Structure formats: C-alpha cells, structure tokens
Amino acid sequence: MTACSNSTHLSPVVPANLLEPCADLQQLESGRGKVALAWSVNTVAKYNDCKARHGAIVKALK
C-alpha cells in the first residue's frame, strides 16, 4: 500500500515571540550591594523570560 507513504507531517506553528533569542545579560560593574542587587534582579528576570519561552517552544514541538 502506498497511501500511507504519502502522508504529510505538519509542523506546529511556533509564535514569533518564542523565536526571539534570549536577551544579553549585563555585566556586573560593581560589587556594591545596591548595584549587585539591581543587577541580580535584572538577570533573574531575563532568565525567567528566556526559560518560559524555551519551555513554550518545547511544549509546542511535542
């Protein structure tokens, strides 16, 4: 039977916002508490955004 050999595999549509690369991280310019705290909050926010988008891509491709 050749009917099954011609079937098409549809790729899931991945939203454009999930295809954006992760944001670059800023360098820590100073070891001072206030500067380090602001840097770490920014870095964690960027990481969480990137992790969420990566997880959504993985879920869409399953």
mmCIF file of the C-alpha atoms, coordinates in Angstrom:
data_MODEL
# 
_entry.id   MODEL 
# 
loop_
_atom_site.group_PDB 
_atom_site.id 
_atom_site.type_symbol 
_atom_site.label_atom_id 
_atom_site.label_alt_id 
_atom_site.label_comp_id 
_atom_site.label_asym_id 
_atom_site.label_entity_id 
_atom_site.label_seq_id 
_atom_site.pdbx_PDB_ins_code 
_atom_site.Cartn_x 
_atom_site.Cartn_y 
_atom_site.Cartn_z 
_atom_site.occupancy 
_atom_site.B_iso_or_equiv 
_atom_site.pdbx_formal_charge 
_atom_site.auth_seq_id 
_atom_site.auth_comp_id 
_atom_site.auth_asym_id 
_atom_site.auth_atom_id 
_atom_site.pdbx_PDB_model_num 
ATOM 1  C CA . MET A 1 1  ? 0.000  0.000  0.000  1.00 0.00 ? 1  MET A CA 1 
ATOM 2  C CA . THR A 1 2  ? 1.385  3.379  -0.935 1.00 0.00 ? 2  THR A CA 1 
ATOM 3  C CA . ALA A 1 3  ? -1.335 5.557  0.569  1.00 0.00 ? 3  ALA A CA 1 
ATOM 4  C CA . CYS A 1 4  ? 0.436  5.827  3.919  1.00 0.00 ? 4  CYS A CA 1 
ATOM 5  C CA . SER A 1 5  ? 3.800  6.653  2.387  1.00 0.00 ? 5  SER A CA 1 
ATOM 6  C CA . ASN A 1 6  ? 2.463  9.934  1.005  1.00 0.00 ? 6  ASN A CA 1 
ATOM 7  C CA . SER A 1 7  ? 1.163  11.310 4.300  1.00 0.00 ? 7  SER A CA 1 
ATOM 8  C CA . THR A 1 8  ? 2.345  14.764 5.274  1.00 0.00 ? 8  THR A CA 1 
ATOM 9  C CA . HIS A 1 9  ? 3.785  15.622 8.658  1.00 0.00 ? 9  HIS A CA 1 
ATOM 10 C CA . LEU A 1 10 ? 2.539  19.030 9.794  1.00 0.00 ? 10 LEU A CA 1 
ATOM 11 C CA . SER A 1 11 ? 4.934  21.086 11.860 1.00 0.00 ? 11 SER A CA 1 
ATOM 12 C CA . PRO A 1 12 ? 3.422  23.013 14.756 1.00 0.00 ? 12 PRO A CA 1 
ATOM 13 C CA . VAL A 1 13 ? 3.226  26.768 14.329 1.00 0.00 ? 13 VAL A CA 1 
ATOM 14 C CA . VAL A 1 14 ? 5.542  28.480 16.786 1.00 0.00 ? 14 VAL A CA 1 
ATOM 15 C CA . PRO A 1 15 ? 4.567  32.080 17.643 1.00 0.00 ? 15 PRO A CA 1 
ATOM 16 C CA . ALA A 1 16 ? 7.116  34.669 16.522 1.00 0.00 ? 16 ALA A CA 1 
ATOM 17 C CA . ASN A 1 17 ? 7.761  35.943 20.060 1.00 0.00 ? 17 ASN A CA 1 
ATOM 18 C CA . LEU A 1 18 ? 9.016  32.481 21.038 1.00 0.00 ? 18 LEU A CA 1 
ATOM 19 C CA . LEU A 1 19 ? 11.583 32.528 18.240 1.00 0.00 ? 19 LEU A CA 1 
ATOM 20 C CA . GLU A 1 20 ? 13.377 35.595 19.596 1.00 0.00 ? 20 GLU A CA 1 
ATOM 21 C CA . PRO A 1 21 ? 16.834 34.939 21.068 1.00 0.00 ? 21 PRO A CA 1 
ATOM 22 C CA . CYS A 1 22 ? 17.344 35.385 24.785 1.00 0.00 ? 22 CYS A CA 1 
ATOM 23 C CA . ALA A 1 23 ? 18.377 38.861 25.914 1.00 0.00 ? 23 ALA A CA 1 
ATOM 24 C CA . ASP A 1 24 ? 22.046 39.523 26.554 1.00 0.00 ? 24 ASP A CA 1 
ATOM 25 C CA . LEU A 1 25 ? 22.959 39.744 30.208 1.00 0.00 ? 25 LEU A CA 1 
ATOM 26 C CA . GLN A 1 26 ? 24.572 42.879 31.584 1.00 0.00 ? 26 GLN A CA 1 
ATOM 27 C CA . GLN A 1 27 ? 27.964 42.650 33.229 1.00 0.00 ? 27 GLN A CA 1 
ATOM 28 C CA . LEU A 1 28 ? 28.156 43.362 36.922 1.00 0.00 ? 28 LEU A CA 1 
ATOM 29 C CA . GLU A 1 29 ? 30.021 46.663 37.047 1.00 0.00 ? 29 GLU A CA 1 
ATOM 30 C CA . SER A 1 30 ? 30.461 46.895 40.805 1.00 0.00 ? 30 SER A CA 1 
ATOM 31 C CA . GLY A 1 31 ? 30.353 44.656 43.828 1.00 0.00 ? 31 GLY A CA 1 
ATOM 32 C CA . ARG A 1 32 ? 28.443 47.261 45.846 1.00 0.00 ? 32 ARG A CA 1 
ATOM 33 C CA . GLY A 1 33 ? 25.249 45.911 47.385 1.00 0.00 ? 33 GLY A CA 1 
ATOM 34 C CA . LYS A 1 34 ? 22.807 48.270 45.672 1.00 0.00 ? 34 LYS A CA 1 
ATOM 35 C CA . VAL A 1 35 ? 24.389 47.718 42.237 1.00 0.00 ? 35 VAL A CA 1 
ATOM 36 C CA . ALA A 1 36 ? 24.645 43.948 42.712 1.00 0.00 ? 36 ALA A CA 1 
ATOM 37 C CA . LEU A 1 37 ? 21.022 43.716 43.842 1.00 0.00 ? 37 LEU A CA 1 
ATOM 38 C CA . ALA A 1 38 ? 19.737 45.651 40.809 1.00 0.00 ? 38 ALA A CA 1 
ATOM 39 C CA . TRP A 1 39 ? 21.934 43.519 38.509 1.00 0.00 ? 39 TRP A CA 1 
ATOM 40 C CA . SER A 1 40 ? 20.702 40.259 40.020 1.00 0.00 ? 40 SER A CA 1 
ATOM 41 C CA . VAL A 1 41 ? 17.030 41.278 39.780 1.00 0.00 ? 41 VAL A CA 1 
ATOM 42 C CA . ASN A 1 42 ? 17.535 42.191 36.101 1.00 0.00 ? 42 ASN A CA 1 
ATOM 43 C CA . THR A 1 43 ? 19.440 38.965 35.389 1.00 0.00 ? 43 THR A CA 1 
ATOM 44 C CA . VAL A 1 44 ? 16.838 36.754 37.073 1.00 0.00 ? 44 VAL A CA 1 
ATOM 45 C CA . ALA A 1 45 ? 14.019 38.480 35.158 1.00 0.00 ? 45 ALA A CA 1 
ATOM 46 C CA . LYS A 1 46 ? 15.805 37.909 31.838 1.00 0.00 ? 46 LYS A CA 1 
ATOM 47 C CA . TYR A 1 47 ? 16.496 34.273 32.752 1.00 0.00 ? 47 TYR A CA 1 
ATOM 48 C CA . ASN A 1 48 ? 12.869 33.634 33.741 1.00 0.00 ? 48 ASN A CA 1 
ATOM 49 C CA . ASP A 1 49 ? 11.614 35.156 30.474 1.00 0.00 ? 49 ASP A CA 1 
ATOM 50 C CA . CYS A 1 50 ? 14.028 33.069 28.411 1.00 0.00 ? 50 CYS A CA 1 
ATOM 51 C CA . LYS A 1 51 ? 13.190 29.899 30.356 1.00 0.00 ? 51 LYS A CA 1 
ATOM 52 C CA . ALA A 1 52 ? 9.451  30.452 29.848 1.00 0.00 ? 52 ALA A CA 1 
ATOM 53 C CA . ARG A 1 53 ? 9.854  30.988 26.101 1.00 0.00 ? 53 ARG A CA 1 
ATOM 54 C CA . HIS A 1 54 ? 12.117 27.952 25.758 1.00 0.00 ? 54 HIS A CA 1 
ATOM 55 C CA . GLY A 1 55 ? 9.608  25.834 27.689 1.00 0.00 ? 55 GLY A CA 1 
ATOM 56 C CA . ALA A 1 56 ? 6.791  27.035 25.424 1.00 0.00 ? 56 ALA A CA 1 
ATOM 57 C CA . ILE A 1 57 ? 8.772  26.050 22.321 1.00 0.00 ? 57 ILE A CA 1 
ATOM 58 C CA . VAL A 1 58 ? 9.486  22.601 23.754 1.00 0.00 ? 58 VAL A CA 1 
ATOM 59 C CA . LYS A 1 59 ? 5.797  22.162 24.583 1.00 0.00 ? 59 LYS A CA 1 
ATOM 60 C CA . ALA A 1 60 ? 4.731  23.297 21.091 1.00 0.00 ? 60 ALA A CA 1 
ATOM 61 C CA . LEU A 1 61 ? 7.084  20.833 19.417 1.00 0.00 ? 61 LEU A CA 1 
ATOM 62 C CA . LYS A 1 62 ? 5.952  17.786 21.421 1.00 0.00 ? 62 LYS A CA 1 
# 
